[in-house]
Amino acid sequence: MMNQWNQEHRNDEYYKKAKKQDYRSRASFKLLQLNRKYKIIKKGDSVVDLGAAPGGWSQVALEAAGEDGLVIAVDLNWIKPFPEENFWGIKGDFTQEETINEIKRTLQGKAQVIISDAAPKLSGIKDLDQLRVMDLAQTVLQISDSVLKYKGNIIMKVFQGEGYPELLKEVKRNFQTVRTTKPPSSRKKSGEMYIVGRGFRRAGKQN
Ligand SMILES: C[S@@+](CC[C@H](N)C(=O)[O-])C[C@H]1O[C@@H](n2cnc3c(N)ncnc32)[C@H](O)[C@@H]1O
């Protein structure tokens, strides 16, 4: 018998839309809505998608960046490849240096955009989970230091709680304009928030 979560999920408007429009996840609509509002990904952009499986955000990024763009998708889990030649999947842990090096090798330069919908495995212990969420978000910021182009953009998922104000401050130090937002397709009862940063301005990094 179907449990309550599955039942609610299947009745969900965005779940149905994702099925109908051939998106791999309902999460696709979050990036669609964020990108429509903030114009983060443009044609020809190189995009690094951190925590990308099963690939719903990558699909949207591929559409937004077009055939002259590049999408590199990284996840602990295998991501079924897309037919587009400008898609590159990496199975790996982005907290590990070898994975970062593989991203850099594939990029052959730097990315205009980093998107991260990454979420750690939850233990159910609230404080520990918040710590893991914040650790992962800090790692995403560190990756932007070496992977993102000067004036590049970022979208990252976070959960409000311990460590969130400090993280937000750090994003504000690193980007010219920063917004926090919850797209309409993000479930109201979910504590997730998205930080949108534009204009990466790390000192001395002009490329
Ligand atoms: C909510 S899902 C992403 C959904 C995706 N944006 C989509 O639209 O299909 C979060 C993903 O983060 C991945 N993840 C969490 N920690 C990771 C890490 N350290 N390295 C790589 N992927 C990670 C998980 O494996 C999971 O697939």
The ligand as an ORCA input file, in Angstrom:
! r2SCAN-3c Opt
* xyz 0 1
  C      17.444     17.017     -3.906
  S      18.591     16.020     -4.741
  C      18.925     16.951     -6.186
  C      17.798     16.965     -7.186
  C      18.198     17.579     -8.518
  N      18.427     19.005     -8.393
  C      17.157     17.376     -9.577
  O      16.509     18.342     -9.991
  O      17.012     16.249    -10.059
  C      20.032     16.234     -3.776
  C      21.245     15.449     -4.278
  O      22.426     15.884     -3.587
  C      23.339     14.800     -3.676
  N      24.486     15.019     -2.779
  C      24.481     15.230     -1.435
  N      25.728     15.346     -0.959
  C      26.575     15.224     -2.033
  C      27.999     15.266     -2.186
  N      28.802     15.463     -1.137
  N      28.522     15.085     -3.421
  C      27.706     14.880     -4.494
  N      26.347     14.855     -4.408
  C      25.785     15.016     -3.198
  C      22.480     13.609     -3.290
  O      23.080     12.405     -3.697
  C      21.172     13.941     -4.024
  O      21.093     13.254     -5.251
*
